[in-house]
Amino acid sequence: MNGKTLLWNGGHLAALSAFALAQPLFNLLADNPEFFAARGSSPFDIISFAVLLVLVPPALLLLVELLLGLASEAAGLVAHLAFVGLGVALIVLQAIRGVDASDQVLIALAVAVGTGAAFAYRRAEPVRAFMNVLSPAPLVFLVLFVFFSPVNKLTLAGEADAKSIGGIARVPVVMVLFDELPSTSLMDERRRVDAGLFPAFARLARDGTWFRNAYAIHDSTSQAIPAILDGNLPEEGTLATSSEHPNSIFTLLGNSHRLNVSEEATTVCPRDLCGDPRLDESYASRLGSLSEDLGLVWLHVASPPGIEADLASVSHTWGDFGGDEPAAPGDPANVRARLLGNRRARFDAFVESVERSRRPSLNFKHVLLPHVPWEYVPSGAQYLRGALEPVPRLSNFSYEDQGQLDQLYLRHLLQLRFTDKELGKLLDRLDALGMYDDALIVVAADHGVAFDLGERDRRKVTEKNLHQIAPVPLFVKAPGQRKGAVRDDYVETIDIFPTVADLLGIRLPDETDGVSAYGPRVKGRDSVRILKRDLSAWIRLDADEFERRKAAQLAKKIELFGTGADGPERMFRFGPNAELIGRPVGSLPDLAGAEIENAEDYEDVDAGSGYLPAHVMGRVDGGEPGRDIAIAVNGEIAAVSRTFTLVGDDEVIFAAIIPESALREGSNDVRVLEVL
């Protein structure tokens, strides 16, 4: 093979690779630049990844072709034609994946077109000439993506600077923002914080001001968190970066306070003020995690519907990206890794990083809790290995069975109890350092989460679920405040930043959309509003209707799970035949065909290991959905449920959470019984 032929072959493979692989991802990322912002990707990371995406796949194919050609010219030619056919087939498969046909038919059609294209490429000079014309396409795609798409806000933008503002009160500031936490999850039957289940949140309510009717203004973390940090409403195309939010709490206090900041899904704090532990990872590690995430996304884009349904979910992370392998504990490489990694270890590390110093500090933490994946019991032990379900898609909300939706609700509340435990560690740390009384403490959440039957998306706001998505906790303990208060004004999350400024005696240099929660303007609000996901319009609800719906949601939660006054294990006493819980097995037969996932985990339980198999799940071979079951542990009924199927799947499965107290150290006898 001469040099000219090799050059053209490389150009043709690069063009096909660009159309099949690079351009679909470039298009997706151009529409979702927040993916890079959430990861904290540097301009170098973004540009180098784009360059490698364009160059590496065709280079590898050309290398294989060249090596085969050295052994046999015919073998090299066959490899080249095979790669041409493969490239065309992948392009065609993406174009026709919406056609109403089976996966096998779609794949066969794509392969047939690819084979025909390879034959034409070999036989017809005009086809090869056309490929010559397409050879510059990879460079065009690369330049457009890096410099002319919305991603250029990340590749070309600089960092914001700290503001020079005088008169700021020299008090420490502690701000914690939780994720996917509706305020009704914290309440008891009197609409107070349930102190029996959530003592740390109750402590804040007792010592500070609880704005009980606070609500979020957006349902997406990448928009909701920056709005909290700078007090302004989200705008279309705005990213969660410091250059896009130059007037944030970080730049406001950057000159007066020592910044101890941990962002997990945004990059609003300028790196020269806060640093960014995500960039402490090696370049190879960052590139590897980026490639892993986007490889999965590309499979979702390119695969026929049936195959795509079996892929790991991409719905749990910002920008709709995700994966199925856990990160190492504390791995800060990306949002997916931070969701699937050890969230407890990272929060504990933040708690330890809080120090008393001469210079007042701003201690900020965005916590990906009680956000899915649900994996923690109240003690802090994890009940999922790797944080993803052994039964794929088990956490999706598209259930036809109310009982399984209630199981998800329970898992949310259990993880919230663990979240409360972590918050308690922080409050105890502040107390031990002598900072608790003097500090300005703000605890809130970005948005809530909905539990509606048949709805898969747990947090996309609609008029129907606004009362679950919008309400969020907001606790503000002013410096020196020792007596709690409850205020029922309708405070928006964009009011948090102006409230902090108000309590620190700061006159903001720039006007904000939000106002101080202590000011007169919040008192006139008589409705609730939240922006649609695409920012196209507001969804509004009259305050009276909002309160009626919240009350109904709270009543439903209490009916199912009780309150702390009933004892912590009351939460597990729900479902069909709930009266059996706590009783001996008796004459109940084993459920025929039931196979427990990871059954070996019950043979040697070690609570001190940090893993506790409290989620009993599995499959039923030859069974039917809708059969009443009971989970027995060591001869006693620990939970009840029903067999069910996931939407779009005929496989019968079961799943139920059991109390931590049901398991003992060492060997445990766990059985799935049928309740006839």
C-alpha positions as CSV (number, residue, x, y, z in Angstrom):
1,M,0.0,0.0,0.0
2,N,1.6,3.3,-1.1
3,G,1.6,6.4,1.0
4,K,-1.2,8.2,-1.0
5,T,-3.5,5.2,-0.7
6,L,-2.8,5.0,3.0
7,L,-3.5,8.7,3.4
8,W,-6.9,8.5,1.6
9,N,-7.9,5.3,3.4
10,G,-7.2,7.1,6.7
11,G,-9.2,10.1,5.6
12,H,-12.2,7.9,4.6
13,L,-12.1,6.0,7.9
14,A,-11.9,9.3,9.8
15,A,-14.9,10.7,7.9
16,L,-17.0,7.6,8.6
17,S,-15.9,7.6,12.3
18,A,-16.8,11.2,12.6
19,F,-20.3,10.7,11.2
20,A,-20.9,7.5,13.2
21,L,-19.3,8.3,16.5
22,A,-18.0,11.8,17.0
23,Q,-20.7,14.0,15.5
24,P,-23.6,12.2,17.4
25,L,-21.8,12.9,20.7
26,F,-20.8,16.4,19.6
27,N,-24.4,17.2,18.8
28,L,-25.6,15.8,22.2
29,L,-22.9,17.6,24.2
30,A,-23.5,20.9,22.4
31,D,-27.1,20.6,23.6
32,N,-26.0,19.6,27.1
33,P,-22.8,21.5,27.9
34,E,-23.8,21.3,31.6
35,F,-22.4,17.8,31.4
36,F,-18.9,19.2,31.3
37,A,-19.8,22.0,33.8
38,A,-21.1,19.4,36.3
39,R,-17.9,17.4,36.1
40,G,-15.8,20.5,36.5
41,S,-14.0,19.7,33.2
42,S,-11.2,22.1,32.3
43,P,-10.9,23.7,28.8
44,F,-7.9,21.4,28.2
45,D,-9.9,18.3,29.1
46,I,-12.8,19.2,26.8
47,I,-10.6,20.2,23.8
48,S,-8.3,17.2,24.2
49,F,-11.2,14.8,24.5
50,A,-12.8,16.2,21.4
51,V,-9.5,15.9,19.4
52,L,-8.9,12.4,20.6
53,L,-12.5,11.4,19.8
54,V,-11.9,12.5,16.2
55,L,-8.4,11.0,15.8
56,V,-8.1,7.9,17.9
57,P,-10.9,5.6,16.5
58,P,-9.9,6.0,12.8
59,A,-6.2,5.8,13.7
60,L,-6.7,2.5,15.5
61,L,-8.7,1.1,12.5
62,L,-6.0,2.3,10.1
63,L,-3.3,0.7,12.3
64,V,-5.1,-2.7,12.2
65,E,-5.5,-2.3,8.4
66,L,-1.8,-1.5,8.0
67,L,-0.6,-4.4,10.1
68,L,-2.8,-6.8,8.2
69,G,-1.6,-5.3,4.9
70,L,2.0,-6.0,5.9
71,A,1.1,-9.7,6.1
72,S,-1.1,-9.7,3.0
73,E,-2.2,-6.9,0.7
74,A,-5.5,-8.7,0.3
75,A,-6.1,-9.0,4.0
76,G,-5.5,-5.2,4.3
77,L,-8.0,-4.5,1.6
78,V,-10.6,-6.8,3.2
79,A,-10.1,-5.1,6.6
80,H,-10.5,-1.6,5.0
81,L,-13.7,-2.6,3.2
82,A,-15.0,-4.2,6.4
83,F,-14.3,-1.0,8.3
84,V,-16.0,1.1,5.6
85,G,-19.1,-1.2,5.8
86,L,-19.1,-1.1,9.6
87,G,-19.0,2.7,9.6
88,V,-21.8,3.0,7.1
89,A,-23.9,0.4,9.1
90,L,-23.5,2.3,12.3
91,I,-24.6,5.6,10.6
92,V,-27.6,3.8,9.0
93,L,-28.5,2.1,12.3
94,Q,-28.7,5.5,14.1
95,A,-30.8,6.9,11.2
96,I,-33.4,4.1,11.3
97,R,-33.5,3.2,15.0
98,G,-36.9,5.0,15.2
99,V,-38.5,2.7,12.6
100,D,-41.1,0.4,14.0
101,A,-39.3,-2.9,13.5
102,S,-37.5,-5.5,15.6
103,D,-33.9,-5.1,16.6
104,Q,-33.0,-8.0,14.4
105,V,-34.6,-6.4,11.4
106,L,-33.0,-3.0,12.0
107,I,-29.5,-4.6,12.5
108,A,-29.9,-6.7,9.4
109,L,-31.0,-3.7,7.3
110,A,-28.0,-1.6,8.6
111,V,-25.6,-4.5,7.8
112,A,-27.1,-4.9,4.4
113,V,-26.7,-1.2,3.5
114,G,-23.2,-1.3,5.0
115,T,-22.2,-4.3,2.9
116,G,-23.7,-2.7,-0.2
117,A,-21.8,0.5,0.5
118,A,-18.5,-1.4,0.9
119,F,-19.1,-3.1,-2.4
120,A,-19.9,0.2,-4.2
121,Y,-16.8,1.8,-2.5
122,R,-14.6,-1.0,-3.9
123,R,-16.2,-1.0,-7.4
124,A,-17.2,2.6,-8.1
125,E,-14.6,5.5,-8.4
126,P,-17.3,8.1,-7.8
127,V,-18.0,6.7,-4.4
128,R,-14.4,6.9,-3.4
129,A,-14.2,10.4,-4.8
130,F,-17.2,11.3,-2.7
131,M,-15.4,10.0,0.4
132,N,-12.4,12.2,-0.6
133,V,-14.7,15.2,-0.4
134,L,-16.0,14.1,3.0
135,S,-12.5,13.6,4.4
136,P,-12.3,17.2,6.0
137,A,-15.5,16.5,7.9
138,P,-13.8,15.5,11.2
139,L,-11.9,18.8,11.3
140,V,-15.1,20.8,10.5
141,F,-17.0,19.0,13.2
142,L,-14.2,19.5,15.7
143,V,-13.9,23.2,15.1
144,L,-17.7,23.8,15.2
145,F,-18.0,21.9,18.5
146,V,-15.1,23.5,20.3
147,F,-15.4,27.1,19.2
148,F,-18.9,27.7,17.8
149,S,-21.3,25.5,19.9
150,P,-22.5,26.4,23.4
151,V,-19.5,24.4,24.7
152,N,-17.4,27.4,23.9
153,K,-18.6,29.0,27.1
154,L,-16.4,26.4,28.8
155,T,-13.5,26.2,26.4
156,L,-13.1,30.0,25.9
157,A,-14.5,31.5,29.2
158,G,-12.4,32.8,32.1
159,E,-13.0,32.7,35.8
160,A,-14.9,35.2,38.0
161,D,-13.1,37.4,40.5
162,A,-13.7,38.0,44.2
163,K,-15.6,41.2,45.0
164,S,-14.2,44.0,47.1
165,I,-17.0,44.7,49.6
166,G,-16.5,46.3,53.0
167,G,-18.6,46.0,56.2
168,I,-19.1,42.2,56.1
169,A,-19.8,40.7,59.5
170,R,-16.8,38.6,60.6
171,V,-18.7,35.5,61.4
172,P,-18.3,32.0,60.0
173,V,-20.8,30.9,57.4
174,V,-21.9,27.3,56.9
175,M,-24.1,26.4,54.0
176,V,-25.3,22.8,53.2
177,L,-27.5,22.1,50.2
178,F,-29.1,18.7,50.0
179,D,-30.4,17.1,46.8
180,E,-33.9,15.6,46.1
181,L,-35.4,16.5,49.4
182,P,-39.0,17.6,49.7
183,S,-39.8,19.2,53.0
184,T,-42.9,17.0,53.6
185,S,-40.5,14.1,54.0
186,L,-39.2,15.7,57.2
187,M,-42.6,16.5,58.8
188,D,-44.8,14.8,61.4
189,E,-48.6,15.0,61.7
190,R,-48.3,18.5,63.3
191,R,-46.2,19.8,60.3
192,R,-43.2,20.0,62.6
193,V,-39.9,18.4,61.9
194,D,-40.2,14.8,63.0
195,A,-37.6,14.8,65.8
196,G,-37.9,11.1,66.4
197,L,-36.7,10.3,62.8
198,F,-34.7,13.4,62.0
199,P,-33.1,14.8,65.2
200,A,-30.5,16.9,63.4
201,F,-33.0,18.8,61.3
202,A,-35.2,19.2,64.4
203,R,-32.2,20.7,66.2
204,L,-31.9,23.4,63.5
205,A,-35.6,24.1,63.7
206,R,-35.3,24.4,67.5
207,D,-32.3,26.8,67.3
208,G,-32.9,28.7,64.1
209,T,-35.7,29.8,61.8
210,W,-37.5,27.2,59.7
211,F,-39.1,28.7,56.6
212,R,-41.7,25.9,56.3
213,N,-43.1,27.0,53.0
214,A,-39.9,27.4,51.1
215,Y,-39.9,26.2,47.6
216,A,-37.5,25.5,44.7
217,I,-37.7,27.5,41.4
218,H,-36.3,24.8,39.2
219,D,-36.3,21.0,39.2
220,S,-32.8,20.4,37.8
221,T,-29.6,20.6,40.0
222,S,-27.6,22.3,37.3
223,Q,-30.0,25.2,37.3
224,A,-31.3,25.1,40.9
225,I,-28.0,25.2,42.7
226,P,-26.5,28.2,40.9
227,A,-29.8,30.1,41.4
228,I,-29.4,29.5,45.2
229,L,-25.8,30.7,45.0
230,D,-26.3,34.0,43.2
231,G,-30.0,34.8,43.8
232,N,-31.0,35.0,40.2
233,L,-33.4,33.0,38.1
234,P,-32.0,30.6,35.6
235,E,-31.7,31.7,32.0
236,E,-31.6,29.6,28.9
237,G,-28.1,28.5,28.0
238,T,-26.6,29.5,31.3
239,L,-24.1,27.0,32.7
240,A,-23.2,26.2,36.3
241,T,-19.8,27.9,36.1
242,S,-18.2,30.9,37.8
243,S,-18.0,32.8,34.5
244,E,-21.7,32.4,34.1
245,H,-22.4,33.3,37.7
246,P,-19.8,35.9,38.6
247,N,-21.9,37.5,41.5
248,S,-22.2,34.4,43.8
249,I,-21.8,33.9,47.5
250,F,-18.2,32.7,46.7
251,T,-17.1,35.9,45.0
252,L,-19.1,38.0,47.6
253,L,-17.1,36.5,50.5
254,G,-13.9,35.6,48.6
255,N,-11.9,38.5,50.1
256,S,-13.4,38.5,53.6
257,H,-13.6,34.7,54.3
258,R,-11.5,31.6,54.0
259,L,-13.3,29.4,51.5
260,N,-13.8,25.7,52.3
261,V,-16.0,24.7,49.3
262,S,-17.1,21.3,48.0
263,E,-19.3,21.4,44.9
264,E,-20.4,18.1,43.5
265,A,-22.4,19.0,40.4
266,T,-21.5,22.6,39.7
267,T,-18.4,24.8,39.3
268,V,-19.7,28.2,40.5
269,C,-16.8,28.9,42.8
270,P,-13.8,30.3,40.8
271,R,-11.0,27.8,40.9
272,D,-8.4,30.4,42.0
273,L,-10.6,31.0,45.1
274,C,-11.7,27.4,45.9
275,G,-9.5,25.1,43.9
276,D,-11.2,22.0,42.6
277,P,-10.4,18.5,43.8
278,R,-11.9,17.1,40.7
279,L,-8.8,18.4,38.8
280,D,-6.5,16.7,41.3
281,E,-7.1,13.4,39.6
282,S,-4.7,12.5,36.9
283,Y,-5.5,13.5,33.4
284,A,-5.6,9.8,32.4
285,S,-8.2,9.2,35.1
286,R,-10.3,12.2,34.1
287,L,-10.2,11.2,30.4
288,G,-11.0,7.6,31.3
289,S,-14.1,8.5,33.3
290,L,-15.2,10.9,30.6
291,S,-14.8,8.3,27.9
292,E,-16.6,5.7,30.0
293,D,-19.6,7.9,30.5
294,L,-19.9,9.1,26.9
295,G,-19.3,5.6,25.6
296,L,-22.4,4.5,27.4
297,V,-24.3,7.5,26.1
298,W,-23.2,6.7,22.5
299,L,-24.5,3.2,22.9
300,H,-27.9,4.6,24.0
301,V,-27.9,6.9,20.9
302,A,-26.8,4.1,18.4
303,S,-28.5,1.0,19.7
304,P,-31.8,-0.4,18.6
305,P,-34.6,0.1,21.2
306,G,-34.5,-3.5,22.5
307,I,-30.8,-3.4,23.1
308,E,-30.9,0.1,24.5
309,A,-33.5,-1.1,27.1
310,D,-30.9,-3.5,28.6
311,L,-28.2,-0.9,28.9
312,A,-27.3,0.7,32.2
313,S,-29.5,3.7,33.0
314,V,-28.4,7.2,32.0
315,S,-31.2,9.0,33.9
316,H,-29.6,9.5,37.3
317,T,-27.1,12.1,36.6
318,W,-26.9,15.6,35.2
319,G,-27.1,15.9,31.4
320,D,-28.7,12.4,31.5
321,F,-25.4,10.5,31.6
322,G,-24.5,7.6,33.8
323,G,-22.9,4.2,34.1
324,D,-23.0,0.9,35.9
325,E,-19.7,0.6,37.7
326,P,-19.0,2.2,41.1
327,A,-16.2,4.6,41.7
328,A,-13.7,4.1,44.5
329,P,-14.7,5.7,47.7
330,G,-14.1,9.4,47.6
331,D,-13.4,9.4,43.8
332,P,-14.1,13.0,42.7
333,A,-13.7,12.3,39.0
334,N,-17.3,13.0,37.8
335,V,-20.9,13.3,38.9
336,R,-21.7,9.7,38.1
337,A,-18.8,8.5,40.2
338,R,-19.9,10.8,43.0
339,L,-23.4,9.4,42.9
340,L,-22.2,5.8,42.8
341,G,-19.2,6.3,45.0
342,N,-19.0,6.7,48.8
343,R,-21.1,9.7,49.6
344,R,-20.8,9.2,53.3
345,A,-17.0,9.3,53.1
346,R,-17.0,12.5,51.2
347,F,-19.4,14.2,53.6
348,D,-17.4,13.0,56.5
349,A,-14.3,14.5,54.9
350,F,-16.0,17.8,54.5
351,V,-17.1,17.7,58.2
352,E,-13.4,17.1,59.2
353,S,-12.3,20.0,56.9
354,V,-14.3,22.6,58.9
355,E,-11.9,24.4,61.2
356,R,-12.1,27.4,63.5
357,S,-9.7,30.1,62.4
358,R,-8.9,33.8,62.9
359,R,-10.2,34.6,59.5
360,P,-13.9,33.7,59.3
361,S,-14.7,30.9,56.9
362,L,-17.3,30.1,54.4
363,N,-17.9,26.3,54.6
364,F,-20.1,25.2,51.7
365,K,-21.2,21.7,50.8
366,H,-23.6,20.5,48.1
367,V,-24.5,16.9,49.2
368,L,-25.8,14.3,46.7
369,L,-28.2,13.1,49.4
370,P,-30.8,11.8,49.8
371,H,-30.6,11.7,46.0
372,V,-30.8,8.3,44.3
373,P,-29.3,5.8,44.1
374,W,-31.0,4.8,47.4
375,E,-28.4,2.6,49.1
376,Y,-28.1,3.7,52.8
377,V,-29.9,2.5,55.9
378,P,-30.1,5.0,58.8
379,S,-26.9,3.6,60.5
380,G,-24.9,4.5,57.3
381,A,-24.4,0.9,56.1
382,Q,-24.9,0.4,52.4
383,Y,-27.3,-2.3,51.2
384,L,-26.2,-2.3,47.6
385,R,-22.8,-3.4,46.4
386,G,-21.8,-0.8,43.8
387,A,-24.9,1.4,44.5
388,L,-26.8,0.0,41.6
389,E,-29.6,-2.6,41.7
390,P,-28.7,-6.3,41.0
391,V,-32.1,-6.3,39.3
392,P,-31.6,-3.6,36.6
393,R,-34.1,-0.6,36.5
394,L,-35.5,-1.5,39.9
395,S,-35.4,2.1,41.0
396,N,-37.3,3.4,38.0
397,F,-40.7,4.8,38.8
398,S,-42.7,3.4,36.0
399,Y,-44.5,0.9,38.2
400,E,-48.0,-0.4,37.8
401,D,-47.9,-1.8,41.4
402,Q,-48.4,0.8,44.2
403,G,-46.7,-1.5,46.6
404,Q,-43.3,-1.3,44.8
405,L,-43.7,2.5,44.6
406,D,-44.2,2.6,48.3
407,Q,-41.0,0.5,48.7
408,L,-39.1,3.2,46.8
409,Y,-40.7,5.9,49.1
410,L,-39.5,3.9,52.1
411,R,-36.0,3.7,50.7
412,H,-36.0,7.5,50.2
413,L,-37.0,8.0,53.8
414,L,-34.4,5.6,55.1
415,Q,-31.7,7.4,53.1
416,L,-33.0,10.7,54.5
417,R,-32.6,9.3,58.0
418,F,-29.0,8.6,57.2
419,T,-28.7,12.1,55.7
420,D,-29.9,13.4,59.0
421,K,-27.2,11.4,60.8
422,E,-24.6,13.0,58.6
423,L,-26.0,16.5,59.2
424,G,-25.8,15.8,63.0
425,K,-22.1,15.1,62.6
426,L,-21.6,18.5,61.1
427,L,-23.6,20.3,63.8
428,D,-21.7,18.4,66.5
429,R,-18.4,19.4,64.8
430,L,-19.5,23.1,64.9
431,D,-20.4,22.7,68.5
432,A,-17.1,21.1,69.4
433,L,-15.2,23.9,67.7
434,G,-17.2,26.6,69.5
435,M,-18.6,27.8,66.1
436,Y,-22.3,26.7,66.4
437,D,-23.6,29.6,68.3
438,D,-21.7,32.3,66.4
439,A,-22.1,30.9,62.9
440,L,-24.6,31.7,60.2
441,I,-25.9,28.3,59.3
442,V,-28.0,27.7,56.2
443,V,-29.4,24.3,55.3
444,A,-31.6,23.8,52.3
445,A,-32.2,21.6,49.2
446,D,-32.2,22.2,45.5
447,H,-35.6,20.5,44.8
448,G,-37.8,17.7,45.9
449,V,-38.8,14.3,44.4
450,A,-42.2,12.9,43.4
451,F,-43.7,9.5,44.1
452,D,-46.5,9.0,41.5
453,L,-47.7,5.7,40.1
454,G,-46.7,5.1,36.5
455,E,-44.3,8.0,36.3
456,R,-40.6,7.1,35.6
457,D,-39.1,10.6,35.9
458,R,-39.0,11.2,39.7
459,R,-38.2,14.9,39.5
460,K,-39.4,16.5,36.3
461,V,-41.9,19.1,37.5
462,T,-45.5,19.2,36.1
463,E,-48.6,20.9,37.3
464,K,-49.6,17.5,38.8
465,N,-46.5,16.9,40.9
466,L,-45.5,20.5,41.8
467,H,-46.5,20.0,45.4
468,Q,-43.8,17.2,45.7
469,I,-41.0,18.8,43.6
470,A,-41.2,22.4,44.8
471,P,-41.3,22.2,48.6
472,V,-37.8,22.1,50.1
473,P,-36.5,22.6,53.6
474,L,-34.9,25.9,54.5
475,F,-33.3,26.4,57.9
476,V,-31.5,29.6,58.7
477,K,-29.7,30.0,62.1
478,A,-28.5,33.5,62.4
479,P,-25.3,34.4,64.2
480,G,-26.1,34.3,68.0
481,Q,-29.6,32.9,67.4
482,R,-30.7,30.5,70.2
483,K,-34.4,30.4,69.9
484,G,-36.2,28.7,67.1
485,A,-39.0,30.2,65.0
486,V,-41.3,28.9,62.2
487,R,-42.2,31.2,59.4
488,D,-44.8,30.3,56.8
489,D,-43.9,33.0,54.2
490,Y,-43.5,31.6,50.7
491,V,-39.7,31.9,50.4
492,E,-38.1,31.0,47.1
493,T,-34.7,29.4,46.9
494,I,-33.4,32.4,45.0
495,D,-34.0,34.3,48.2
496,I,-31.3,32.4,50.1
497,F,-28.4,34.4,48.7
498,P,-30.0,37.8,49.5
499,T,-30.9,36.5,53.0
500,V,-27.3,35.6,53.7
501,A,-26.2,39.0,52.5
502,D,-28.9,40.6,54.7
503,L,-27.7,38.7,57.9
504,L,-24.1,39.6,57.2
505,G,-24.9,43.3,56.8
506,I,-24.0,43.4,53.1
507,R,-25.5,45.7,50.6
508,L,-25.3,43.7,47.4
509,P,-23.4,45.5,44.6
510,D,-25.8,44.0,42.0
511,E,-29.5,43.6,42.1
512,T,-30.8,40.0,42.3
513,D,-34.1,38.4,41.4
514,G,-34.4,37.1,44.9
515,V,-35.0,39.1,48.1
516,S,-34.2,38.6,51.8
517,A,-36.5,36.1,53.5
518,Y,-36.7,38.5,56.4
519,G,-37.8,41.4,54.3
520,P,-41.4,42.6,53.6
521,R,-41.6,41.5,50.0
522,V,-42.0,37.8,50.7
523,K,-45.0,38.4,52.9
524,G,-47.2,39.4,49.9
525,R,-46.8,36.1,48.0
526,D,-49.9,34.1,47.7
527,S,-48.9,31.5,45.1
528,V,-46.1,29.2,44.3
529,R,-44.2,29.1,41.0
530,I,-41.5,26.8,39.5
531,L,-39.9,27.0,36.1
532,K,-40.5,24.2,33.6
533,R,-37.4,22.1,32.9
534,D,-36.8,23.9,29.5
535,L,-37.3,27.3,31.1
536,S,-40.1,28.1,28.6
537,A,-42.7,29.1,31.2
538,W,-43.7,29.0,34.8
539,I,-46.0,26.4,36.4
540,R,-48.0,28.2,39.1
541,L,-50.2,27.0,41.9
542,D,-52.4,29.0,44.3
543,A,-51.2,28.9,47.8
544,D,-54.4,27.3,49.2
545,E,-54.3,24.5,46.6
546,F,-50.5,24.1,47.2
547,E,-51.2,23.7,51.0
548,R,-54.1,21.3,50.3
549,R,-51.9,19.0,48.1
550,K,-49.0,19.1,50.5
551,A,-51.3,18.1,53.4
552,A,-52.6,15.2,51.4
553,Q,-49.1,14.1,50.5
554,L,-48.0,14.3,54.2
555,A,-51.1,12.4,55.3
556,K,-50.3,9.7,52.8
557,K,-46.7,9.4,54.0
558,I,-47.8,9.2,57.7
559,E,-50.5,6.6,56.9
560,L,-47.9,4.4,55.2
561,F,-44.9,4.9,57.4
562,G,-46.1,6.5,60.7
563,T,-43.9,9.0,62.6
564,G,-40.9,8.9,64.9
565,A,-43.3,8.8,67.8
566,D,-44.4,5.3,66.7
567,G,-40.8,4.0,66.8
568,P,-38.3,3.8,63.9
569,E,-39.4,0.3,62.8
570,R,-43.0,1.5,62.2
571,M,-41.7,2.6,58.8
572,F,-41.5,-1.1,57.7
573,R,-45.0,-2.1,58.7
574,F,-46.9,-1.4,55.5
575,G,-48.0,-3.4,52.5
576,P,-50.3,-6.4,51.9
577,N,-50.8,-8.5,55.1
578,A,-48.8,-6.0,57.1
579,E,-50.2,-7.6,60.3
580,L,-47.9,-10.5,59.7
581,I,-44.7,-8.4,60.3
582,G,-43.0,-9.5,63.5
583,R,-44.8,-12.9,63.7
584,P,-43.3,-16.3,63.4
585,V,-43.3,-18.0,59.9
586,G,-45.8,-20.6,61.0
587,S,-47.2,-22.6,58.1
588,L,-46.5,-20.2,55.3
589,P,-44.9,-22.1,52.4
590,D,-41.8,-21.0,50.4
591,L,-42.6,-19.2,47.2
592,A,-42.0,-21.7,44.4
593,G,-39.2,-20.6,42.0
594,A,-38.0,-17.7,44.1
595,E,-34.3,-17.0,43.9
596,I,-32.7,-14.4,46.1
597,E,-30.1,-12.2,44.5
598,N,-26.7,-12.4,46.3
599,A,-28.1,-15.0,48.6
600,E,-24.6,-15.8,49.8
601,D,-24.5,-12.3,51.5
602,Y,-26.8,-13.6,54.2
603,E,-24.4,-16.4,55.1
604,D,-21.9,-14.1,56.8
605,V,-23.3,-10.7,57.8
606,D,-20.8,-8.3,59.2
607,A,-22.4,-5.0,60.1
608,G,-19.0,-3.5,60.8
609,S,-18.0,-3.9,57.2
610,G,-20.3,-1.0,56.1
611,Y,-22.4,-3.4,54.0
612,L,-25.7,-4.8,55.2
613,P,-27.9,-6.8,52.8
614,A,-31.2,-5.2,54.0
615,H,-32.7,-5.1,50.5
616,V,-34.0,-8.6,49.7
617,M,-34.7,-8.9,46.0
618,G,-34.7,-11.5,43.3
619,R,-36.5,-13.3,40.6
620,V,-39.3,-15.8,40.4
621,D,-38.8,-18.6,37.8
622,G,-42.2,-19.4,36.3
623,G,-44.1,-17.2,38.7
624,E,-46.8,-14.7,38.2
625,P,-47.0,-11.0,39.2
626,G,-49.4,-9.9,41.9
627,R,-48.8,-12.8,44.4
628,D,-48.6,-11.8,48.1
629,I,-45.3,-12.6,49.7
630,A,-43.5,-12.3,53.0
631,I,-39.8,-12.0,53.7
632,A,-38.8,-14.1,56.7
633,V,-35.5,-13.6,58.5
634,N,-34.4,-16.1,61.1
635,G,-38.0,-17.5,61.4
636,E,-39.8,-14.2,61.7
637,I,-41.6,-12.1,59.1
638,A,-39.6,-8.9,58.5
639,A,-41.4,-7.5,55.5
640,V,-44.3,-8.1,53.1
641,S,-44.7,-7.3,49.5
642,R,-46.1,-8.6,46.1
643,T,-44.4,-10.1,43.1
644,F,-44.3,-7.7,40.2
645,T,-42.9,-7.0,36.7
646,L,-41.1,-3.9,35.4
647,V,-42.8,-2.0,32.7
648,G,-41.9,-3.6,29.3
649,D,-40.6,-6.8,30.9
650,D,-42.2,-10.1,31.6
651,E,-39.7,-11.3,34.2
652,V,-41.4,-11.6,37.7
653,I,-39.4,-10.2,40.5
654,F,-39.7,-9.3,44.2
655,A,-38.1,-6.7,46.4
656,A,-38.5,-5.4,49.9
657,I,-36.5,-3.6,52.5
658,I,-36.1,-5.2,55.9
659,P,-35.1,-3.5,59.2
660,E,-31.4,-3.5,60.1
661,S,-32.4,-5.2,63.4
662,A,-33.8,-8.2,61.5
663,L,-30.3,-9.3,60.6
664,R,-27.8,-10.7,63.1
665,E,-24.1,-11.1,62.9
666,G,-22.9,-14.2,61.0
667,S,-25.3,-16.6,59.3
668,N,-29.0,-15.6,58.6
669,D,-31.8,-17.7,57.3
670,V,-33.7,-15.6,54.7
671,R,-36.7,-17.1,52.9
672,V,-39.3,-15.8,50.5
673,L,-42.8,-17.1,51.5
674,E,-46.1,-17.0,49.7
675,V,-49.1,-15.7,51.6
676,L,-52.1,-17.6,50.4
